[in-house]
Amino acid sequence: MHVTLLGIPDFVSEELEREFHAEALAIECRRVALERRLLPQVIPPGLVVLWDPGGPLEQMRGICQRLASLGSLSRTCLVVLTRRDEVERETLVLAGASECIPPEGERWAPHLLVLTRRMGVPTRTGVQSETPGTSRVPPERALQTLLAATTADLGHDFFRTLVKQLAEAFRVTCTMVGEMSSGKESIQTLAFWSRGAFQENVTYPLRGTPCYNAVACSICHYADDVSQHFPEDLMLTDLGLRGYLGAALRSTTGEVIGVLAILHEQQLEAGEMDFSLLGAFAARAGAELERIRAHAELERTRDFLRNTLDAVPDPLFVRDRDHRWVMVNTAFCQLMGHPAEALLGRSSIDFLPSRESQAYWLQDEQALASGRPDESELSFTDRTGLTRTLLTRRAVFPGANGQPALVSVIRELTERKRLETQLRLADRMASMGTLAAGVAHEINNPLAYISSNLTFLSEQLSRAALPPEALPELCEVVAETQEGAGRVQSIVQDLKTFARADEERRGPVNVHQVIDGALRLVRNELQRQNTRLERSLDPVPAVLGNEARLGQVLVNLLVNALQAFPEQRATANLIRITTRRGGPRQVVLEIEDNGVGMSPEVMQRIFDPFFTTKPVGVGTGLGLAICHTIIQSMGGQIDVRSTQGKGTTFLVSMSVFGDEDEEEGLVQPTRLAEDAPPPALLRVYG
């Protein structure tokens, strides 16, 4: 029988061992020191003798509880050597101690010998000797052999090597290592060695087997007749096995995840070294099983992430801090025209034209350096040479090595851009239809006196002799004709600027020049509705944008402002246009009218496509939505303020072009022709 002496002073341990030897009891004593009250992780079946040095009762009670949980209730007897009174001894018994023994005088052995006799411990003369020819390999040699055999292999090969070498080291019939099922109800063998050969792995119920006790008690030993203790375990009977020694495999958190066992067809005696050796390899096997499980979980997680990314229909990729792709989905591979294996570990420089790759590199670097998400619209040339427009959204997150990593999702805008261009063109044509009568009037006025002047000149030049006094009058007529032609040319230029197609170009835009062109186009409507126009134009720098697009916005806002005036009101209509600085890098354009205004509910939806307050057939509800899209595409913002019954103000904010100082490059306001009404601020209705 195994006797574990826990924290027993040397003089008491020596006394007990002398008495056991004198009685010729078949007992192997193991002394274990309790440093800082740390208990051993494995308690073999047998007798556990615990020393009580005194001190707080609760502390000793807790030790008894923990020892009772480590040992087998049916195979381990916990005895406490204590000087406490009867009441406190009863408390320790209730906590898990089998018996509390007080000293007899200053000796502890007499009571302990009585207990061992009650337990039926045999004497050494009754111990059966090992069968000749089955002597065990010396423990030191067995340990060396096992260490050499199990350090090179990993994975399931490790378990096969382990069981084979264990069988040879212990010279037993069978060895096996098994994994606990998720429900803790069965064991599936990972490697099974029996009678000199590997056997097919099997799954068997845990309950009713000696492995159940190994799981419950960390280690379990039956020297003989193990099949009689577990008649439900048919494997023991079928293989004719008598001895069993098993240890539980535990994870780093202490959870039991498997069993390592050796079984023999003869009696299987095991000493302290055997318990330590099996416990050490159970720990090694548990660590390997946990590593295999972690690797399998990692593989499952990787496959799940891969399937998730591939299910995203938009191209998606992850870059590391060096701008190399570390993860790509199927949609991105299709966009690039290369498989994932060709892309991973490389960057855009290896696949895109230098101009495009540099643009992408700068955008990615800005996001990685700032750590803030952003998005950008850039061109992309695919493998067929087709240029496409892509919107890339980026977000930064901590990478595996502590460095920032970048995840990007791409949305193709090529078709949407084409449709937006067509929609803007249709909107401009609709605006031209609205202004057609006014534009025709603006052209007819100068054309009328141009035609009249040319008729007069023709008549005068057809005369035989031209008196000298007629020359000043003819020069004046020519000058008026040139002025009229200039007026027509100016209107045509405004129409060309408004309708031209080079709207993708972005550069410096003179805000006041755009305002003048828009006012010339709507001048006839201003006059027809008796609208007074006020301008308050501060000198402002050129803004970053597109002249045609900004002109379209201003015309739309002015037309909507004119349509906001009540029909029955013939006078007091006012539009005010203001330009000012909105900050060091911003220019603000305001268009204000004193029309009917908007309710808060209407204001919340004013930029929604197809939302309109106009009657059916009068408006499409796209004007302000297009204005909003145009201003945003040029990096600006458009906002609205309105009070019902008092009027509305639209505010357009644009970024200053270039890096010039605030006082340089300021655009001075210009003046329209003398017969033009004064310009005003920009305002729009849906």
C-alpha positions as CSV (number, residue, x, y, z in Angstrom):
1,M,0.0,0.0,0.0
2,H,1.1,3.6,-0.7
3,V,1.4,5.9,2.3
4,T,1.8,9.6,1.5
5,L,3.2,11.7,4.4
6,L,2.1,15.3,3.9
7,G,4.0,17.9,5.9
8,I,5.0,15.3,8.6
9,P,8.0,16.4,10.7
10,D,11.1,14.3,10.2
11,F,11.0,12.8,13.7
12,V,7.4,11.7,13.3
13,S,8.1,10.3,9.7
14,E,11.0,8.3,10.9
15,E,9.0,6.9,13.8
16,L,6.2,5.8,11.5
17,E,8.5,4.3,8.9
18,R,10.3,2.3,11.7
19,E,7.1,0.9,13.1
20,F,5.9,0.0,9.6
21,H,9.2,-1.8,8.9
22,A,9.1,-3.5,12.3
23,E,5.6,-4.9,11.6
24,A,6.8,-6.0,8.1
25,L,3.9,-4.2,6.5
26,A,3.9,-4.0,2.7
27,I,3.9,-0.2,2.7
28,E,5.8,2.3,0.5
29,C,6.1,5.7,2.2
30,R,6.4,8.9,0.3
31,R,7.3,12.1,2.1
32,V,5.9,15.3,0.7
33,A,6.7,18.8,2.1
34,L,3.9,21.3,2.2
35,E,5.7,24.6,1.2
36,R,3.3,27.6,1.6
37,R,0.4,25.1,2.0
38,L,0.8,24.0,-1.7
39,L,-0.8,20.6,-2.1
40,P,0.4,17.9,-4.6
41,Q,-1.7,17.7,-7.8
42,V,-1.8,13.8,-7.7
43,I,-2.8,11.7,-4.7
44,P,-2.3,8.0,-5.3
45,P,-4.7,5.5,-3.8
46,G,-3.8,4.3,-0.3
47,L,-3.2,6.1,3.0
48,V,-2.6,9.9,3.2
49,V,-1.3,11.1,6.5
50,L,-1.5,14.9,7.1
51,W,0.2,16.8,9.8
52,D,-1.8,19.5,11.6
53,P,0.7,22.1,13.0
54,G,-2.2,24.0,14.7
55,G,-3.2,27.5,13.8
56,P,-6.6,28.6,12.5
57,L,-9.1,25.8,12.2
58,E,-10.6,27.1,9.0
59,Q,-7.3,26.9,7.3
60,M,-6.9,23.2,8.2
61,R,-10.5,22.5,7.3
62,G,-9.8,23.9,3.8
63,I,-6.8,21.7,3.3
64,C,-8.9,18.6,4.2
65,Q,-11.5,19.6,1.7
66,R,-9.0,20.0,-1.1
67,L,-7.3,16.7,-0.3
68,A,-10.6,14.9,-0.3
69,S,-11.4,16.3,-3.8
70,L,-8.0,15.1,-5.1
71,G,-8.2,11.6,-3.8
72,S,-10.5,8.7,-4.6
73,L,-13.3,8.5,-2.0
74,S,-13.2,4.7,-2.2
75,R,-9.5,4.1,-2.5
76,T,-7.9,6.9,-0.4
77,C,-7.9,7.2,3.4
78,L,-7.1,10.7,4.8
79,V,-5.7,10.6,8.3
80,V,-4.9,13.8,10.2
81,L,-2.3,13.8,13.0
82,T,-3.5,16.6,15.3
83,R,-3.5,17.9,18.9
84,R,-6.9,19.6,18.5
85,D,-9.8,18.8,20.9
86,E,-12.7,16.5,20.0
87,V,-15.0,19.2,18.7
88,E,-12.4,20.5,16.2
89,R,-11.4,17.0,15.2
90,E,-15.1,16.4,14.3
91,T,-15.0,19.5,12.2
92,L,-12.0,18.1,10.2
93,V,-13.8,14.8,9.7
94,L,-16.8,16.6,8.3
95,A,-14.5,18.5,6.0
96,G,-13.2,15.2,4.4
97,A,-10.8,13.6,6.8
98,S,-11.3,9.8,7.3
99,E,-10.0,10.0,10.8
100,C,-8.2,12.4,13.2
101,I,-5.6,10.8,15.4
102,P,-4.3,12.5,18.6
103,P,-0.9,11.5,20.0
104,E,-0.5,8.8,22.6
105,G,1.9,10.6,24.8
106,E,4.2,12.0,22.2
107,R,3.9,9.0,19.9
108,W,1.7,8.8,16.8
109,A,2.6,5.3,15.5
110,P,0.4,3.1,17.8
111,H,-3.0,4.5,16.7
112,L,-1.8,4.6,13.0
113,L,-0.7,0.9,13.2
114,V,-4.2,0.0,14.5
115,L,-5.7,1.8,11.5
116,T,-3.5,0.0,9.0
117,R,-4.4,-3.3,10.5
118,R,-8.0,-2.4,10.1
119,M,-7.4,-1.6,6.5
120,G,-6.0,-5.1,5.9
121,V,-2.5,-4.1,4.8
122,P,-0.6,-7.3,4.0
123,T,2.9,-8.1,5.3
124,R,5.8,-8.2,3.0
125,T,6.1,-12.0,3.3
126,G,2.7,-12.2,1.6
127,V,3.5,-10.1,-1.4
128,Q,3.7,-12.1,-4.6
129,S,6.9,-11.7,-6.5
130,E,7.0,-10.7,-10.1
131,T,7.0,-13.5,-12.6
132,P,10.5,-14.3,-13.9
133,G,11.2,-12.8,-17.3
134,T,8.9,-9.8,-16.7
135,S,11.2,-7.8,-14.6
136,R,10.8,-4.1,-15.1
137,V,13.3,-1.8,-16.8
138,P,15.1,0.4,-14.2
139,P,13.1,3.6,-13.8
140,E,16.0,5.9,-14.7
141,R,16.5,4.0,-18.0
142,A,12.8,3.9,-18.7
143,L,12.6,7.7,-18.2
144,Q,15.6,8.3,-20.5
145,T,14.1,6.0,-23.2
146,L,10.7,7.7,-23.0
147,L,12.1,11.2,-23.1
148,A,14.2,10.4,-26.2
149,A,11.3,8.8,-27.9
150,T,8.7,11.5,-27.3
151,T,10.6,14.8,-27.9
152,A,10.8,14.6,-31.6
153,D,7.2,13.8,-32.6
154,L,4.2,16.1,-32.6
155,G,0.5,15.5,-33.2
156,H,-1.0,12.1,-33.3
157,D,2.4,10.5,-34.1
158,F,3.5,11.6,-30.6
159,F,0.7,9.5,-29.0
160,R,1.7,6.4,-31.1
161,T,5.3,6.7,-30.0
162,L,4.3,7.3,-26.4
163,V,2.1,4.2,-26.0
164,K,4.6,1.9,-27.7
165,Q,7.5,3.1,-25.6
166,L,5.4,3.0,-22.4
167,A,4.6,-0.6,-23.1
168,E,8.3,-1.4,-23.6
169,A,9.4,0.6,-20.5
170,F,6.8,-0.9,-18.2
171,R,6.8,-4.2,-20.0
172,V,3.1,-4.5,-19.9
173,T,0.5,-6.0,-22.3
174,C,-1.4,-2.9,-23.3
175,T,-1.0,0.9,-23.3
176,M,-3.5,3.5,-24.5
177,V,-4.0,7.2,-24.5
178,G,-7.6,8.5,-25.1
179,E,-9.4,11.8,-25.5
180,M,-12.5,12.8,-23.4
181,S,-15.6,13.5,-25.4
182,S,-17.3,16.9,-25.2
183,G,-20.0,15.5,-23.0
184,K,-17.5,13.8,-20.7
185,E,-19.3,10.5,-21.2
186,S,-16.9,8.5,-23.3
187,I,-13.2,8.1,-24.3
188,Q,-11.9,7.8,-27.9
189,T,-8.5,6.3,-28.1
190,L,-5.8,8.3,-29.9
191,A,-3.3,5.5,-29.8
192,F,-3.8,1.9,-28.6
193,W,-0.9,-0.6,-28.3
194,S,-1.7,-4.2,-27.4
195,R,0.5,-7.3,-27.5
196,G,3.2,-5.8,-29.7
197,A,1.0,-4.0,-32.3
198,F,-1.1,-0.9,-32.8
199,Q,-4.8,-1.6,-32.6
200,E,-7.6,0.3,-34.3
201,N,-8.8,3.2,-32.3
202,V,-12.2,2.8,-30.5
203,T,-14.7,4.8,-28.6
204,Y,-16.1,3.4,-25.3
205,P,-18.3,4.6,-22.5
206,L,-16.3,6.1,-19.6
207,R,-18.5,5.0,-16.7
208,G,-17.9,1.5,-15.4
209,T,-14.2,1.5,-16.4
210,P,-11.1,2.1,-14.4
211,C,-10.5,5.1,-16.5
212,Y,-13.5,6.7,-14.8
213,N,-11.7,6.5,-11.5
214,A,-8.5,7.9,-13.1
215,V,-10.5,10.9,-14.3
216,A,-12.1,11.3,-10.9
217,C,-8.9,10.9,-8.8
218,S,-6.2,12.0,-11.2
219,I,-4.5,8.7,-10.8
220,C,-5.8,5.2,-10.3
221,H,-4.0,1.9,-9.6
222,Y,-5.3,-1.7,-9.4
223,A,-2.5,-4.1,-8.8
224,D,-4.7,-7.2,-9.6
225,D,-8.2,-8.4,-10.5
226,V,-9.2,-5.1,-12.1
227,S,-11.8,-6.9,-14.2
228,Q,-13.6,-8.0,-11.0
229,H,-13.9,-4.4,-9.9
230,F,-15.3,-3.3,-13.3
231,P,-17.3,-6.2,-14.7
232,E,-19.0,-3.9,-17.2
233,D,-15.7,-3.2,-18.9
234,L,-15.7,-6.1,-21.4
235,M,-12.3,-5.1,-22.8
236,L,-10.6,-6.1,-19.6
237,T,-12.2,-9.5,-19.7
238,D,-11.7,-10.0,-23.5
239,L,-8.0,-9.2,-23.3
240,G,-7.5,-11.1,-20.0
241,L,-6.1,-8.0,-18.2
242,R,-5.5,-8.1,-14.4
243,G,-3.5,-4.9,-13.5
244,Y,-4.2,-1.3,-14.3
245,L,-2.4,2.0,-13.8
246,G,-4.0,5.2,-15.3
247,A,-3.6,9.0,-15.0
248,A,-5.8,11.8,-16.1
249,L,-4.7,14.2,-18.8
250,R,-5.4,17.8,-17.9
251,S,-5.4,21.1,-19.7
252,T,-3.6,24.2,-18.5
253,T,-6.9,25.3,-16.8
254,G,-7.1,22.0,-14.9
255,E,-9.9,20.5,-17.0
256,V,-9.6,16.7,-17.5
257,I,-9.4,16.1,-21.3
258,G,-8.2,12.5,-21.5
259,V,-6.6,9.4,-19.9
260,L,-3.2,7.7,-20.2
261,A,-3.3,4.1,-19.0
262,I,-1.1,0.9,-18.9
263,L,-2.7,-2.5,-18.5
264,H,-1.1,-5.9,-17.9
265,E,-2.3,-9.5,-18.1
266,Q,-0.4,-10.2,-14.9
267,Q,-0.2,-8.6,-11.5
268,L,0.9,-4.9,-11.9
269,E,2.7,-3.5,-8.9
270,A,3.6,0.2,-9.0
271,G,5.9,2.2,-6.8
272,E,6.4,5.9,-6.2
273,M,8.6,6.2,-9.2
274,D,6.0,4.6,-11.4
275,F,3.4,7.1,-10.3
276,S,5.8,10.0,-10.9
277,L,6.8,8.6,-14.3
278,L,3.2,8.1,-15.5
279,G,2.2,11.5,-14.1
280,A,5.0,13.2,-16.0
281,F,4.0,11.6,-19.3
282,A,0.3,12.2,-18.6
283,A,1.2,15.9,-18.3
284,R,3.2,15.8,-21.5
285,A,0.4,14.0,-23.3
286,G,-2.2,16.5,-21.9
287,A,-0.1,19.4,-23.2
288,E,0.2,17.8,-26.7
289,L,-3.6,17.1,-26.8
290,E,-4.4,20.6,-25.8
291,R,-2.0,21.9,-28.5
292,I,-3.7,19.7,-31.1
293,R,-7.1,21.0,-30.0
294,A,-5.9,24.6,-30.1
295,H,-4.5,24.0,-33.6
296,A,-7.7,22.4,-34.8
297,E,-9.7,25.3,-33.3
298,L,-7.3,27.8,-35.0
299,E,-7.9,25.9,-38.3
300,R,-11.7,26.1,-37.8
301,T,-11.5,29.8,-37.0
302,R,-9.3,30.4,-40.0
303,D,-11.7,28.5,-42.3
304,F,-14.7,30.4,-40.9
305,L,-13.0,33.7,-41.4
306,R,-11.9,32.7,-44.9
307,N,-15.5,31.6,-45.8
308,T,-16.9,34.8,-44.2
309,L,-14.6,37.0,-46.3
310,D,-15.3,35.1,-49.5
311,A,-19.0,35.5,-48.9
312,V,-18.6,39.3,-49.0
313,P,-19.5,40.3,-52.5
314,D,-17.3,43.4,-52.5
315,P,-13.5,43.1,-52.9
316,L,-11.9,43.1,-49.4
317,F,-8.2,42.9,-48.3
318,V,-6.0,43.4,-45.3
319,R,-2.6,45.0,-45.5
320,D,0.2,45.1,-42.9
321,R,2.2,48.1,-41.9
322,D,4.5,47.5,-44.9
323,H,1.6,47.7,-47.3
324,R,1.7,44.0,-48.1
325,W,-1.5,42.0,-48.6
326,V,-1.9,39.5,-45.7
327,M,-5.5,38.6,-46.4
328,V,-7.7,38.9,-49.6
329,N,-11.1,37.6,-50.5
330,T,-12.3,36.0,-53.7
331,A,-13.9,39.2,-55.0
332,F,-10.6,41.0,-54.7
333,C,-8.7,38.2,-56.5
334,Q,-11.2,38.5,-59.3
335,L,-10.8,42.3,-59.4
336,M,-7.0,42.0,-59.6
337,G,-7.1,39.0,-62.0
338,H,-4.7,37.0,-59.8
339,P,-5.1,34.1,-57.3
340,A,-4.6,34.7,-53.6
341,E,-1.3,32.9,-53.7
342,A,0.1,35.4,-56.1
343,L,-1.1,38.4,-54.1
344,L,-0.3,37.6,-50.5
345,G,2.9,39.1,-49.3
346,R,3.1,41.6,-52.1
347,S,1.8,45.1,-52.7
348,S,0.1,47.3,-55.3
349,I,3.4,48.3,-56.7
350,D,3.8,44.8,-58.1
351,F,0.6,44.9,-60.1
352,L,-0.7,48.4,-60.9
353,P,0.7,51.3,-63.0
354,S,3.1,53.5,-61.0
355,R,0.7,56.5,-60.9
356,E,-2.2,54.4,-59.5
357,S,0.0,52.4,-57.1
358,Q,1.5,55.6,-55.8
359,A,-2.0,57.1,-55.2
360,Y,-3.2,54.0,-53.4
361,W,0.0,53.9,-51.3
362,L,-0.4,57.5,-50.2
363,Q,-4.0,56.9,-49.2
364,D,-3.2,53.8,-47.2
365,E,-0.2,55.4,-45.6
366,Q,-2.3,58.3,-44.4
367,A,-4.8,56.0,-42.8
368,L,-2.1,53.8,-41.2
369,A,-0.3,56.9,-39.8
370,S,-3.4,58.6,-38.5
371,G,-5.2,55.5,-37.3
372,R,-8.5,57.1,-38.5
373,P,-10.9,55.5,-41.0
374,D,-11.3,57.2,-44.3
375,E,-12.4,56.6,-47.9
376,S,-11.2,57.8,-51.3
377,E,-12.3,57.6,-54.9
378,L,-9.5,56.5,-57.2
379,S,-9.1,55.1,-60.7
380,F,-8.0,51.5,-61.3
381,T,-6.8,49.9,-64.5
382,D,-7.6,46.2,-64.7
383,R,-5.7,43.6,-66.6
384,T,-7.7,44.3,-69.8
385,G,-6.7,47.9,-69.8
386,L,-10.1,49.2,-68.8
387,T,-10.1,52.1,-66.4
388,R,-12.6,51.8,-63.6
389,T,-13.6,54.1,-60.7
390,L,-13.3,52.5,-57.2
391,L,-14.4,53.8,-53.8
392,T,-12.1,52.4,-51.1
393,R,-13.1,52.5,-47.5
394,R,-10.3,51.9,-45.0
395,A,-10.1,51.2,-41.2
396,V,-7.1,50.6,-39.0
397,F,-6.9,48.0,-36.3
398,P,-4.1,46.4,-34.2
399,G,-2.2,43.7,-36.1
400,A,-0.8,40.4,-34.8
401,N,2.6,41.9,-34.2
402,G,1.5,45.0,-32.5
403,Q,1.8,47.1,-35.6
404,P,-1.3,48.7,-37.2
405,A,-3.0,46.8,-40.0
406,L,-5.4,48.1,-42.6
407,V,-8.7,46.5,-43.7
408,S,-10.2,47.9,-46.9
409,V,-13.5,47.3,-48.7
410,I,-13.8,48.3,-52.3
411,R,-17.0,49.4,-54.1
412,E,-16.9,49.9,-57.8
413,L,-18.5,53.2,-58.9
414,T,-17.9,53.0,-62.7
415,E,-21.5,52.4,-63.7
416,R,-22.8,54.7,-61.0
417,K,-20.5,57.5,-62.2
418,R,-21.8,57.0,-65.7
419,L,-25.4,57.2,-64.5
420,E,-24.7,60.2,-62.3
421,T,-23.1,62.0,-65.3
422,Q,-26.2,61.3,-67.4
423,L,-28.4,62.4,-64.6
424,R,-26.5,65.7,-64.1
425,L,-26.7,66.3,-67.8
426,A,-30.4,65.6,-67.9
427,D,-30.8,68.0,-64.9
428,R,-28.9,70.7,-66.8
429,M,-31.0,70.2,-69.9
430,A,-34.1,70.4,-67.7
431,S,-32.8,73.7,-66.3
432,M,-32.1,75.0,-69.8
433,G,-35.6,74.1,-70.8
434,T,-36.9,76.2,-67.8
435,L,-34.6,79.1,-68.8
436,A,-35.1,78.8,-72.6
437,A,-37.5,81.7,-72.9
438,G,-35.3,84.0,-70.8
439,V,-32.1,83.0,-72.7
440,A,-33.9,83.6,-76.0
441,H,-34.9,87.1,-74.8
442,E,-31.4,87.8,-73.7
443,I,-30.1,86.9,-77.1
444,N,-32.9,88.6,-79.1
445,N,-32.4,92.1,-77.4
446,P,-28.8,92.6,-78.7
447,L,-29.6,90.8,-82.0
448,A,-32.4,93.3,-82.6
449,Y,-30.2,96.3,-82.5
450,I,-27.3,94.5,-84.2
451,S,-29.6,93.8,-87.1
452,S,-30.9,97.3,-87.1
453,N,-27.4,98.8,-87.0
454,L,-26.2,96.5,-89.8
455,T,-29.1,97.6,-92.0
456,F,-28.3,101.3,-91.3
457,L,-24.6,100.7,-92.1
458,S,-25.6,98.9,-95.3
459,E,-27.8,101.9,-96.4
460,Q,-25.1,104.4,-95.6
461,L,-22.3,102.5,-97.3
462,S,-24.5,102.1,-100.4
463,R,-24.5,105.9,-101.0
464,A,-22.3,107.1,-103.8
465,A,-20.6,109.7,-101.6
466,L,-20.3,109.6,-97.8
467,P,-20.1,113.1,-96.2
468,P,-17.3,113.5,-93.6
469,E,-19.8,114.6,-90.9
470,A,-21.4,111.1,-91.1
471,L,-18.3,109.2,-90.0
472,P,-18.6,109.8,-86.2
473,E,-22.2,108.4,-86.4
474,L,-21.1,105.4,-88.3
475,C,-18.3,104.7,-85.8
476,E,-20.8,104.9,-83.0
477,V,-23.1,102.4,-84.8
478,V,-20.2,100.0,-85.3
479,A,-19.2,100.3,-81.6
480,E,-22.8,99.5,-80.5
481,T,-22.9,96.6,-82.9
482,Q,-19.7,95.2,-81.4
483,E,-21.1,95.6,-77.9
484,G,-24.2,93.7,-78.9
485,A,-22.2,90.9,-80.5
486,G,-20.2,90.8,-77.3
487,R,-23.4,90.4,-75.3
488,V,-24.4,87.5,-77.5
489,Q,-21.0,85.9,-77.2
490,S,-21.1,86.2,-73.4
491,I,-24.5,84.5,-73.2
492,V,-23.3,81.7,-75.5
493,Q,-20.2,81.2,-73.4
494,D,-22.4,81.0,-70.2
495,L,-24.5,78.3,-71.9
496,K,-21.3,76.4,-73.0
497,T,-19.9,76.6,-69.5
498,F,-23.1,75.4,-68.0
499,A,-23.6,72.5,-70.4
500,R,-20.0,71.3,-71.1
501,A,-19.0,67.8,-70.3
502,D,-15.4,68.2,-68.9
503,E,-16.9,68.0,-65.4
504,E,-14.5,65.4,-64.0
505,R,-11.7,68.0,-64.0
506,R,-11.1,69.6,-60.6
507,G,-9.1,72.8,-60.2
508,P,-9.3,76.4,-59.1
509,V,-12.7,78.0,-59.5
510,N,-13.5,81.7,-59.4
511,V,-16.6,81.8,-57.3
512,H,-17.7,85.3,-58.4
513,Q,-17.3,84.4,-62.0
514,V,-19.5,81.4,-61.6
515,I,-22.1,83.6,-59.8
516,D,-22.1,86.1,-62.6
517,G,-22.6,83.4,-65.2
518,A,-25.5,81.8,-63.3
519,L,-27.2,85.2,-62.8
520,R,-26.9,86.0,-66.6
521,L,-28.8,82.7,-67.3
522,V,-31.6,83.5,-64.8
523,R,-31.7,87.3,-65.4
524,N,-34.9,87.1,-67.5
525,E,-36.7,85.1,-64.7
526,L,-35.6,87.7,-62.1
527,Q,-37.0,90.5,-64.2
528,R,-40.2,88.6,-65.0
529,Q,-41.0,88.0,-61.3
530,N,-39.9,91.5,-60.3
531,T,-37.3,90.0,-58.0
532,R,-34.8,92.4,-56.3
533,L,-31.3,91.0,-56.2
534,E,-28.7,92.0,-53.6
535,R,-25.1,91.0,-53.6
536,S,-22.6,91.1,-50.7
537,L,-19.5,89.6,-52.1
538,D,-16.3,89.7,-50.0
539,P,-13.0,89.0,-51.8
540,V,-12.4,85.3,-51.5
541,P,-9.7,82.9,-52.9
542,A,-10.4,80.4,-55.6
543,V,-12.0,77.2,-54.4
544,L,-11.2,73.6,-55.3
545,G,-13.9,72.3,-57.6
546,N,-15.3,72.2,-61.2
547,E,-16.7,75.3,-62.8
548,A,-19.5,73.5,-64.7
549,R,-20.7,71.6,-61.7
550,L,-20.7,74.6,-59.4
551,G,-22.5,76.6,-62.0
552,Q,-25.2,73.9,-62.2
553,V,-25.6,74.0,-58.4
554,L,-26.0,77.8,-58.4
555,V,-28.6,77.8,-61.3
556,N,-30.6,75.1,-59.5
557,L,-30.6,77.0,-56.2
558,L,-31.5,80.3,-57.9
559,V,-34.4,78.7,-59.9
560,N,-35.7,77.0,-56.7
561,A,-35.5,80.3,-54.9
562,L,-37.6,82.0,-57.6
563,Q,-40.1,79.1,-57.4
564,A,-40.4,79.6,-53.7
565,F,-42.1,83.0,-54.0
566,P,-45.9,83.1,-53.6
567,E,-47.6,83.4,-56.9
568,Q,-50.0,86.2,-55.7
569,R,-47.1,88.4,-54.5
570,A,-46.0,90.8,-57.3
571,T,-43.4,92.8,-55.4
572,A,-41.1,92.5,-52.3
573,N,-39.4,89.3,-53.8
574,L,-35.8,89.4,-52.6
575,I,-32.8,87.1,-53.3
576,R,-29.5,87.9,-51.5
577,I,-26.2,86.3,-52.5
578,T,-23.2,86.5,-50.1
579,T,-19.7,85.2,-50.3
580,R,-17.3,85.2,-47.3
581,R,-14.5,83.3,-45.6
582,G,-15.7,80.4,-43.4
583,G,-12.3,79.7,-41.9
584,P,-8.6,79.5,-42.9
585,R,-9.3,77.0,-45.6
586,Q,-13.0,77.5,-46.4
587,V,-15.2,79.8,-48.6
588,V,-18.9,80.0,-47.8
589,L,-21.5,81.0,-50.4
590,E,-25.0,81.8,-49.1
591,I,-28.2,82.1,-51.1
592,E,-31.1,83.6,-49.2
593,D,-34.7,84.2,-50.3
594,N,-37.7,85.6,-48.5
595,G,-40.1,83.0,-49.9
596,V,-42.5,80.7,-48.2
597,G,-39.8,78.8,-46.3
598,M,-40.0,75.1,-45.2
599,S,-41.3,73.2,-42.2
600,P,-38.8,71.1,-40.1
601,E,-40.2,67.9,-41.6
602,V,-39.6,69.1,-45.1
603,M,-36.1,70.3,-44.2
604,Q,-35.1,66.8,-42.9
605,R,-35.9,65.3,-46.4
606,I,-34.9,68.2,-48.6
607,F,-31.8,66.4,-50.1
608,D,-33.6,63.0,-50.5
609,P,-33.9,61.9,-54.2
610,F,-37.4,62.3,-55.7
611,F,-38.7,64.2,-52.7
612,T,-40.5,67.4,-53.8
613,T,-43.2,69.7,-52.5
614,K,-44.1,70.8,-56.1
615,P,-47.2,69.7,-57.9
616,V,-47.1,66.5,-60.0
617,G,-45.5,67.3,-63.4
618,V,-43.7,70.4,-62.2
619,G,-40.7,68.9,-60.3
620,T,-38.9,65.6,-60.2
621,G,-37.4,66.0,-56.7
622,L,-33.8,65.5,-58.1
623,G,-32.5,69.1,-58.2
624,L,-31.4,69.4,-54.6
625,A,-30.3,65.8,-54.4
626,I,-28.0,66.4,-57.4
627,C,-26.7,69.7,-55.8
628,H,-25.9,67.7,-52.6
629,T,-24.1,65.0,-54.6
630,I,-22.1,67.6,-56.7
631,I,-20.9,69.6,-53.7
632,Q,-19.9,66.5,-51.7
633,S,-18.0,65.1,-54.8
634,M,-15.9,68.4,-54.8
635,G,-15.1,68.0,-51.1
636,G,-17.6,70.6,-49.9
637,Q,-20.8,70.7,-47.8
638,I,-24.3,72.1,-48.4
639,D,-26.6,72.9,-45.6
640,V,-30.0,74.7,-45.2
641,R,-31.7,77.0,-42.8
642,S,-35.4,77.8,-43.1
643,T,-38.3,79.4,-41.2
644,Q,-41.8,78.7,-42.5
645,G,-43.3,81.9,-43.8
646,K,-40.0,83.9,-43.7
647,G,-37.7,82.3,-46.2
648,T,-34.8,80.0,-46.7
649,T,-31.0,80.2,-46.8
650,F,-28.7,77.6,-48.4
651,L,-25.0,77.6,-47.3
652,V,-22.4,76.1,-49.7
653,S,-19.0,75.5,-48.1
654,M,-16.0,74.8,-50.4
655,S,-12.3,74.2,-49.7
656,V,-9.8,76.8,-50.7
657,F,-7.7,75.7,-53.7
658,G,-3.9,75.2,-53.2
659,D,-1.7,76.2,-50.3
660,E,-1.5,79.9,-50.9
661,D,-1.6,82.3,-48.0
662,E,-5.0,83.6,-46.9
663,E,-4.4,87.1,-48.3
664,E,-3.0,85.9,-51.7
665,G,-5.1,85.0,-54.7
666,L,-8.3,86.7,-53.5
667,V,-11.0,86.9,-56.1
668,Q,-12.6,90.3,-56.4
669,P,-16.3,90.6,-57.2
670,T,-17.2,91.7,-60.8
671,R,-20.1,93.7,-62.1
672,L,-22.7,92.7,-64.6
673,A,-23.8,94.8,-67.5
674,E,-25.6,98.0,-66.6
675,D,-29.0,96.6,-67.5
676,A,-28.6,93.5,-65.5
677,P,-30.3,93.3,-62.1
678,P,-27.9,92.9,-59.1
679,P,-27.0,89.3,-58.3
680,A,-28.2,87.5,-55.1
681,L,-27.6,84.6,-52.7
682,L,-28.1,80.9,-53.5
683,R,-31.2,79.0,-52.3
684,V,-33.0,75.8,-53.5
685,Y,-36.2,73.8,-53.0
686,G,-36.9,70.2,-53.9
